[in-house]
Amino acid sequence: MEKTELLSGTLDLLVLRVLNGGPLHGFGIAERIHVLSRDVLTVEEGSLYPSLYRMEEKGWIEAEWGQSDKGRRAKFYALTKGGRKQLANERQTWDRVALAIADVLRNA
């Protein structure tokens, strides 16, 4: 199956939504997005980690070192209270944009 690029601005929304289910390390986040999208979306490391660092700087997520299921040291990311608020805001924006796009496709 061909890779599908994420729309600009959607990666933060997807990461926040996935982390709403509990802490995950970077690879786990990328894998969860891939699985939940039914293998349509692939998040590359070169996009994921800058996004994680940016969201950590904004206080939306926090990171803590831990051990992965494979016994490796990994940084686990968790949603903060500010991240939950941002998720709600981004979800509302996404819903409005998706509806507008659907309207254009349906009515053009």
N, C-alpha and C positions, 0 to 999 in steps of 0.2 A: 504494500500500500504506500502511496506517495505521502511524503511529509506535508503537513499543513502548518503554515506559519501563523502565529498568533497575531491578532490585530493589536496595533499599538495601544498600550494602556490596559490590556486585558490580563497580562501576566500577574500583576499585583492582585487583582480581583481573584484570580484562580488560586494563587498561593494563599491568600488570606482565607478563602473558603475552605481549602484543604486543611489548613492549620486550625480551623474552627473545630475540627474533629479530634484534635490533640496534637502534641508535639511530634515532629518528624525531622529527620536529617535531610539534607539537600537531595540526595539520590531518592529517598523515600517520597519526597514532595513531587519530584519529576515523574517518578513511576506511578504515583497515585493519580496525577493529572492524566497521564497516558492511559491508564486503565479506565478511569471514569469517563474519558472521552471516547471509549471504545476503540482505542488504538489510533485515533485520528490526530490528536495533538501530541507533539513531541517538544519537550522543553530542553533546550541545549544548555550545558553548563555555562557557556559564555553569556547567556541571557539570565539564567536563574540566579547565579551568585551575586552579580551586581544588583539585581532586584532585591535579594535578601538583605544585602548590606545597606541599601538605601532605606528599606522598610525598618531595619533595626535602628538606623540613625534617626528616623522619624518617630520612633517609639511605638510602632505598630506591632512589632514582634520583638522577642528577646531570645538570646541564644545561651545555651549551656552545653558544656562538653559532657559526653556520655559514651556509652558503648553500644554499637549497632548489634543487630541480631547475629551478625557474622563475627562478632568479637573484636571489631575494629573500633578505634577511637573515632568519634564523629561528633560534629556540632549539631545539636538538636534545637530546632526553632519552635517557639510557642507564641501564640497570639496573646497580646496584652489587652487590657481594657480599651485603650485607645485604638488598638487593631480591630476590635469588635465593632467599635463605632465607625471606623473607616470602612470596614466590610459592609456595614449597613448602607453607608453613603454610596459606596461604589456599586453595590447591588442595585440600588434605586436608580442611579445614573444608567447602568447597563440596561435595566428593564425599559427605561424611557427610550434609549437609543435603539435597542432591538425592536421595539414596537414601531418606531419611526422608520427604520429600514424595511421592516415587513410591510408597512403601509406603502412605501414607495415601490417595492417590488410587486405588490399586489395591484396597485392602482396606476402604474405607469403604462 
